[in-house]
Amino acid sequence: MHGGQYQVAVTKQHHHSYSLTDSSEVDPDDEKADSPPPLTPLQKLTTDMCKDEKTIKDLIIGRRVGFYKVRGEIGCGTFSRVKLAFHALTKDKVALKVLDKTRLDSQAQRLLSKEISSMECLQHPNVVCLYEVMEKPSRLYLVLEYAGGGDLHNRLSTQGKLSENACKITFAQILSAIKYMHNINVIHRDLKAENVLFTSSGCIKVADFGFSTQVSNRNDALDTFCGSPPYAAPELFRDECYLGASVDVWAMGVLLFFMVTGTMPFRAETMGKLRRCVIECEYTLPPWVPGPCQRLIRGILKEAPADRYAVDQMLGCDWLLPVQFPWTLVPPEPASPLQGLLDSERRDLEEEVEEEVRGLLEELGFTAEHLQNNQTKNSRSPVTGVYRILLHRAQKKRGCDSPPVIRGMVRDPKREGLRAYKGLRHTSKLCVLS
Ligand code: ADE
């Protein structure tokens, strides 16, 4: 699923004439019908959006956007705010990222285009899913999968370092997401604890693709400094061109250190001192960190990008050996004798899911014509939004969204000591190297 480049454009807003392209819309004023059939939920909603005073007022004041009812703020960034919202038909919770177009300079617009096109081609259980994109005259809205368990930075700040098993489960999921992204040449460029979210079931979702980019070749060098300084690789501080995958790998090393110890590997009072620490790769691993984990961190946090572990080396390391992924995360190699069987099982499952979604869409009032007129790959369509939300719900119901487990693990060990990391969230920056 590859998305095209996104253009920010000003369009006219029409609250009073909301319709989807289907000739079977019911006109409730049609006097010829003796006893018109009851309105479907979709017909009721689109009618309310055109005629109901309260709904129209909510649309005008921003308490509703498209098919979504908007609630309170759950996050904010440099150019955006994230709000909790509900789909008016499916009732599912979503995260609504709201961007003020009037505040976006040309560079921010370019980054936004990349964020959308990266997210449009990503579909992985550990990556926040983009359901829909909506555009109004001054605002742009990204409708995202909601991850209700908070972010990793908050968790480490409030509960201290994670237990070793929790670290393995969390890190394995981040690794799975990054392996998938790098395989399709998407580089995140802003991996940090603040951008690692938990769902309420403990699944990890890598979020915020605002600095991401898709390279045409994994050996393409990049030259834009992106991200947060404490997570930035030495080559970024040296103002060199860099390979995207290697800077994501470095940031994963910083993340792992943070999860395991509750402290950041590179800390300094000034940017100059931080730069020196990172460039000299100067960090101290506490001796109590288990040997296999120490070896993994040391394999990642190497000054020279070429010496750093590759993602596959990380996945194959001793420390992660007891992690059992659900089969959806790491499918076997294509040549594996199991592949044929799994392919047919997966096809059956996909067909079952598709059928369930089609049934639910029909119950809501979406017709075959709606689906035909609104390609489900077009993120700008409200039909796509509903389709993707229902598809995701059906996949989750079948366990596609469950975290990996540790072989032989009975329960989580007691959580350990707190570290003073409250209020020290890391802000991300961008500058083009000259
Ligand atoms: N904050 C930012 N993005 C979010 C998301 N997708 N879910 C929950 N909270 C968020």
Boltz pocket constraint, residues with backbone or C-beta under 6 A from the ligand:
constraints:
  - pocket:
      binder: B
      contacts: [[A, 74], [A, 75], [A, 82], [A, 95], [A, 128], [A, 144], [A, 145], [A, 146], [A, 147], [A, 148], [A, 197], [A, 207]]
      max_distance: 6.0
